[in-house]
């Protein structure tokens, strides 16, 4: 009986790790994590890409998996952004942070924020606009990410 219990426990743990059902940490201090992301973005001269959502949200999990599994998308994120997850769940809605960013939850979940290296919000993205069929469009996501890099927003690119 003990062997069966251990087997079931190991199998359950393995499946939860494989499917990544707990990417958001409801106990995380979003203010501290944001401050750390700002410090890192400032030192690396990158923008911050924030994904707001929760483990309860299938599309949130799908987007996170998409970011990691689509190598061309992951590459853009790694080169240009500091990536941060902010939890929104019944355990912790992080309303103070979301208020600071003008209530991005109004677009539903997941929702993406682009912050500059100081933590100032530059853009809020409704992720339903990045969908295609039953998932996310590689082209739409790549275009979105490229349009909001620190390099893309340099004024000298647009002056005569």
C-alpha positions in Angstrom: 0.0 0.0 0.0 2.8 2.4 0.9 4.4 1.8 -2.6 1.2 2.7 -4.3 0.9 5.9 -2.3 4.5 6.9 -3.1 3.9 6.1 -6.8 0.7 8.2 -6.9 2.4 11.1 -5.1 5.4 11.0 -7.5 3.1 10.8 -10.5 1.0 13.7 -9.4 4.0 15.8 -8.6 5.6 15.0 -12.0 2.4 15.8 -13.9 2.0 19.1 -12.1 5.6 20.0 -13.0 5.2 18.8 -16.6 2.1 20.8 -17.3 3.3 23.9 -15.3 0.0 24.5 -13.6 1.5 26.8 -10.9 3.4 29.4 -12.7 1.9 32.2 -10.7 2.8 32.6 -7.0 -0.2 34.0 -5.0 2.1 34.5 -2.0 4.7 36.5 -3.9 5.2 40.2 -3.0 4.5 41.8 -6.4 5.8 45.2 -5.2 9.2 43.6 -4.3 9.3 41.6 -7.5 8.5 44.7 -9.5 11.2 46.7 -7.8 13.7 43.9 -8.6 12.6 43.9 -12.2 13.1 47.7 -12.4 16.6 47.4 -11.0 17.5 44.6 -13.5 15.8 46.4 -16.5 17.7 49.6 -15.6 21.0 47.9 -15.4 20.4 45.9 -18.6 18.7 48.8 -20.5 15.6 46.7 -21.2 11.9 47.2 -20.9 9.8 45.0 -18.6 7.2 42.6 -19.9 4.6 41.8 -17.3 2.1 39.0 -17.6 -0.8 39.4 -15.2 -3.0 36.4 -14.6 -3.4 33.4 -12.4 -3.1 29.6 -12.2 -6.9 29.4 -12.5 -6.7 30.8 -16.0 -6.2 28.4 -18.9 -5.3 31.1 -21.3 -2.7 32.5 -18.8 -1.0 29.1 -18.6 -1.2 28.7 -22.4 0.4 32.1 -23.0 3.2 31.3 -20.6 3.8 28.0 -22.2 3.8 29.7 -25.6 6.4 32.2 -24.5 8.7 29.4 -23.4 8.1 26.9 -26.2 8.2 29.2 -29.2 11.9 29.8 -29.5 11.7 32.8 -31.7 9.3 34.5 -29.2 11.4 33.4 -26.2 14.5 34.9 -27.9 12.9 38.3 -28.4 11.8 38.3 -24.7 15.2 37.2 -23.4 17.1 39.8 -25.6 14.7 42.8 -24.9 12.7 42.4 -21.8 12.8 41.5 -18.1 9.9 39.2 -17.7 7.6 39.3 -14.6 4.5 37.4 -13.6 2.0 39.2 -11.4 -0.6 37.0 -9.8 -4.3 37.8 -9.8 -6.4 35.3 -7.9 -8.9 35.1 -5.0 -5.9 34.6 -2.7 -4.1 37.7 -3.9 -5.4 40.1 -6.4 -2.5 42.6 -6.1 -4.9 45.4 -6.5 -2.4 48.0 -5.4 -0.1 47.2 -8.3 -2.9 46.9 -10.8 -4.2 50.3 -9.7 -0.8 51.8 -10.3 -1.0 50.5 -13.9 -4.5 51.8 -14.4 -6.5 48.6 -13.9 -5.2 46.3 -16.8 -7.6 43.6 -15.6 -10.3 45.4 -17.4 -9.1 43.6 -20.6 -9.4 40.2 -19.0 -6.7 37.7 -18.4 -4.0 37.2 -19.3 -3.1 40.8 -19.9 0.4 42.1 -20.8 2.0 45.3 -19.6 5.1 47.0 -21.2 7.0 49.1 -18.7 10.1 51.1 -19.3 13.2 50.5 -17.3 12.0 52.9 -14.6 8.7 51.0 -14.2 6.5 53.5 -16.0 3.7 51.8 -17.9 4.1 52.3 -21.7 1.4 50.0 -22.9 -1.4 47.6 -21.9 -2.1 44.7 -24.3 -5.3 42.8 -24.5 -4.0 39.4 -25.3 -7.1 38.3 -27.1 -5.8 40.4 -30.0 -2.8 38.1 -30.2 -4.8 34.9 -30.5 -5.2 32.7 -33.5 -7.4 29.7 -33.6 -7.1 27.9 -30.3 -3.8 29.5 -29.3 -1.5 32.5 -29.9 -0.2 33.7 -33.3 3.6 33.6 -33.5 3.5 36.5 -36.0 1.2 38.7 -33.9 3.1 38.1 -30.7 6.5 38.7 -32.3 5.3 41.9 -34.0 3.9 43.1 -30.7 7.1 42.4 -28.8 9.3 44.0 -31.4 7.2 47.2 -31.5 7.7 47.8 -27.8 11.4 47.1 -27.3 13.6 49.9 -25.9 15.4 50.1 -29.2 12.1 50.5 -31.2 11.1 53.5 -29.1 14.3 55.5 -29.6 13.3 59.0 -30.9 16.2 59.2 -33.3 14.7 56.4 -35.4 11.8 58.7 -36.2 13.4 62.1 -36.7 14.2 63.5 -40.2 
